[in-house]
Amino acid sequence: MPELPSVPQLLSAAVTALGGKERTGQLSMAAAVDHAIDTREHLAVQAGTGTGKSLAYLVPSLRHAVRTGRTVVISTATIALQRQLVDRDLPRLADALSEPLGRTAKFTILKGRNNYLCLNKINSALPEEPAEAELFDAFAVSRLGREVKRLNEWASDTETGDRDELAPGVSDQAWRQVSVSSRECLGKSRCPFGQDCFAERARGESAQADIVVTNHALLAIDAISGIQVLPEHDVVVIDEAHELVDRVTGVATAELAPTAISAAARRCAKLIDEREVDRLEGAAEAWHAALDDLPAARWDAMPDGVAQVLALVRDAAWNARTALNPPGSSSAQGDADTAAARTLALAAIDDVHDSAVRALTSFEETDPSARRDVIWLSADEVRGVARKTLRMAPLSVGGLLRTRLFGASTVILTSATLQIGGSFDSLAITWGLPALTPNRPDTGTATGSQAPADADTVHWSCLDVGSPFDHAKSGILYVARHLPAPGRDGLAPAYLDEIERLIEAAGGRTLGLFSSMRAAKAATEALRPRLDTPILCQGEDATGALVRKFADDPATSLFGTLSLWQGVDVPGPSLSLVILDRIPFPRPDDPLLAARQRAVESRGGNGFLTVAANHAALLLAQGTGRLLRSVDDRGVVAILDSRLATARYGGYLRASLPPYWETADPEVVTKALRRLTAN
């Protein structure tokens, strides 16, 4: 094969063909990605909004895939970015580079199996267990029936079986009626519809692709579960890398609820001896009784009597599993419907058994600081039905990522927000990479391009390519130093007055980011009668629809919580003011983050800075990043939490934010907003 053009040449050709112009930092990022792929050294790149980072990693990725014949995996945290890559960026780029690369590159999107319609489940009449709260809800049952009927009709029309292509969408409960997880799947060779399976077809296409776009959860399953989901690859690009740890933690989290044990028993009812089913139901009742008198809290030790009940659940599940699938038999025995029912039952039983074993073995280590899992009891209310669930999550996923991800592929991590407190080290350590600053086990400043020589030979480099925005001239960071520190009793009247004054000066055009949905709703209810401009609140419609309404009407404001801190992209005059009600510290009673904070302190580190402050800094950077989405944008970020100016950690948090021009003077801010509105 003739030598391919260099990455700079390909990038120039792509930019020209797409009718754009090279953006600030784009070439340096593309060159760094190309170098990392060639040297097999991991790379973290912070690239601000407007840098064109997608093109900067796609061009060297395509070149590598075409040159070597090996697939490159691109992993993202959000469906929106997956769709942008597959529907817009990659088709245009593949066409633009088809001549210099010698062929048109192939790409596809791959999701978890439960995102695809299962033909066997649709045709075998195996209904999903109803949610407990829906058993007595006639409206919910009738709605479920209508949605399942529509899904059955759609099954004969769809080419992909991909849930995201169904419009309008359906509830999760309805979708579970027509989909299966990997553990519930019969397998291509045993399924009567294996040759036509949508999920298998998607996997087959991915094996032939140069670029496979997937999500962090599927990447985690492939990396840590031992189940090969993704095609063979030697390079992984992780976009939205600031989300990686949370998504991997979610995949590695297990739970055990009485309702799950009962549902597993019902799955087995017609397949095994009635005595084994009764034993499993009895275990579910015993588990419910054991949890009923316990408070929702983290378990530092196994409560009295709980180990015996967990052993009862474990043994009942194992006996049921043995009865379902005796040694030497196959779960696919019998006709197709029976085989499918047995596979679904085995998946449910395995979840129960494995969760019980995990909870029991977690406390075998007597030293709490040496335990791998954090165990806690949560109390949730689902449609008026109280439900207690035991949850188990890894204290850290760094070791898993270090071995299974960074040890297997060259990894490029990128996001607009990777530096916390001015350093890459804080996030890198959570990924399982060594700190670049020697002798700083928890936080530090990235000053080198390679890990210390004794760091198990895991090498990585970092790069901040900056931003095309002139933050100091385009935006004002206003910290309301005069307001009282936020309390626990909701928004104080002074906060509501401040928000009213700011929105009036901005003429609407406001994105209000609140630390809780309760605060967002309270602000909406209090301010609607006081303002002449409309306010939308998250939860009143689908989030995507609300963002579109907000973008279409400059006079409108939008209030909401966590997903809006990271998911809103509204360039232009509709967004001139971003208000944050408080520093988004994690809840002090969050069992997982509290355990991680305590683990850092047990090693002599600063648990507050390493966990709580870093969590807040990451969200602050994401939230304030909603303001400038194009080079022509202008506006104000208003943070109402005075602690950002007065607390000792305030400087650390501000070091994670873009370099806006700063003020604490409310008059300066209102005058600036009125000037913007006048223009």
Secondary structure, 3 states (H helix, E strand, C coil): CCCCCCHHHHHHHHHHHCCCCCCCCHHHHHHHHHHHHHHCCEEEEECCCCCCHHHHHHHHHHHHHHHHCCEEEEEECCHHHHHHHHHHHHHHHHHHCHHHHCCCCCEEECCCHHHECCHHHHHHCCCCCCCHHHCCCHHHHHHHHHHHHHHHHHHCCCCCCEHHHCCCCCCHHHHHCCCCCCCCCCCCCCCCCHHHCHHHHHHHHHHCCCEEEEEHHHHHHHHHCCCCCCCCEEEEEEECHHHHHHHHHHHCCEEECHHHHHHHHHHHCCCCCHHHHHHHHHHHHHHHHHHHCCCCCECCCCCCCHHHHHHHHHHHHHHHHHHHCCCCCCCCCCCHHHHHHHHHHHHHHHHHHHHHHHHHHHCCCCCHHHCCEEEEEEEEEECCEEEEEEEEEECCCHHHHHHHHCCCCEEEEEECCCCECCECHHHHHHHCCCCCCCCCCCCCCCCCCCCCCCCCCCCEEEEECCCCCCHHHHEEEEECCCCCCCCCCCCCHHHHHHHHHHHHHHCCCEEEECCCHHHHHHHHHHHHHHCCCCEEECCCCCHHHHHHHHHHCCCCEEEECHHHHHHCCCCCCCCCEEEECCCCCCCCCCHHHHHHHHHHHHCCCCHHHHHHHHHHHHHHHHHHCCCCCCCCCCEEEEECCCHHHHCCCHHHHHCCCCCCEEECCHHHHHHHHHHHHHC
